[in-house]
Amino acid sequence: MTTYNIKLDGDILRISFGDPAQNDQIVRDAAARLDEMAQSGELKGGQLLKINGPASLPVACVLAHKMAHLFGAVGVFDPKLGKYVISISHSPMYKLGDLID
């Protein structure tokens, strides 16, 4: 049982809440899952990662911190726009605020 679900689907990190819990536990579970994925080689890093799914602000900070070290750019899905918004970029290929499919 976990309080937060994280799965890599191509270049999309699919996230969702699991068992009910407070943010302190959810943050620990999300960080542990990301570490597990990195250690197993499932999450290797690359040019771009797209994140899709619900997250509390504390969980979003954990995701952003860990993914910024692995990927050149990170886009987060905005359901109102129906696109990913580049929110972190260390790459000349992507500028903050760029919208991608």
C-alpha positions in Angstrom: 0.0 0.0 0.0 1.2 3.4 -0.9 -0.1 6.9 -0.4 1.2 8.1 -3.8 1.5 6.4 -7.2 4.2 7.2 -9.7 4.7 5.4 -13.0 6.8 6.2 -16.0 4.9 5.9 -19.3 7.3 6.8 -22.1 8.3 10.4 -21.5 5.3 11.0 -19.2 5.5 10.6 -15.4 2.0 9.6 -14.4 1.2 10.5 -10.8 -1.8 10.0 -8.5 -2.8 9.8 -4.9 -3.1 6.4 -3.3 -4.2 5.5 0.2 -5.4 8.5 2.3 -2.6 10.1 4.3 -1.3 13.5 5.4 1.3 15.4 3.3 4.2 14.4 5.5 3.8 10.7 4.7 2.9 11.4 1.1 6.1 13.4 0.6 8.2 10.6 2.1 6.4 8.0 -0.1 6.8 10.0 -3.3 10.5 10.6 -2.6 11.1 6.9 -1.9 9.3 5.8 -5.0 11.3 8.2 -7.2 14.6 7.0 -5.5 13.5 3.4 -6.2 12.8 4.2 -9.8 16.2 5.9 -10.2 18.1 3.1 -8.6 16.4 0.4 -10.7 17.2 2.3 -13.9 13.5 2.8 -14.7 14.0 6.6 -14.4 17.3 7.5 -16.2 16.8 11.1 -17.1 17.0 12.7 -20.5 15.9 15.8 -22.5 12.3 16.2 -21.4 9.9 14.8 -18.9 6.2 15.5 -18.8 4.3 15.1 -15.5 0.6 14.4 -15.6 -1.7 13.9 -12.6 -2.7 15.5 -9.3 -0.2 16.6 -6.6 -0.3 18.6 -3.5 2.1 21.5 -3.3 4.6 19.7 -1.0 4.6 16.7 -3.4 5.0 18.9 -6.4 8.1 20.4 -4.8 9.6 16.9 -4.2 8.9 16.0 -7.8 10.3 19.2 -9.2 13.5 19.0 -7.1 14.3 15.4 -8.0 13.3 15.6 -11.7 15.2 18.9 -12.3 18.4 17.0 -11.5 17.6 14.3 -14.1 16.0 16.0 -17.1 16.9 19.0 -19.3 13.3 20.2 -19.1 10.2 19.4 -17.2 6.6 20.1 -18.4 3.5 19.8 -16.2 0.1 19.1 -17.7 -2.4 21.9 -17.5 -5.9 20.5 -18.1 -7.3 24.0 -18.9 -4.9 24.4 -21.7 -4.8 20.7 -22.7 -1.0 21.0 -23.0 2.2 20.7 -20.9 3.7 23.9 -19.6 7.5 23.9 -19.4 8.1 24.7 -15.7 11.8 23.8 -15.4 14.4 24.1 -18.1 18.2 23.8 -18.3 17.9 23.2 -22.1 18.1 25.7 -24.9 15.4 23.6 -26.7 12.7 24.5 -24.1 11.9 27.9 -22.6 9.9 28.4 -19.4 6.3 28.8 -20.3 6.5 26.9 -23.6 3.4 24.8 -24.4 3.9 21.3 -25.7 1.7 18.4 -26.6 
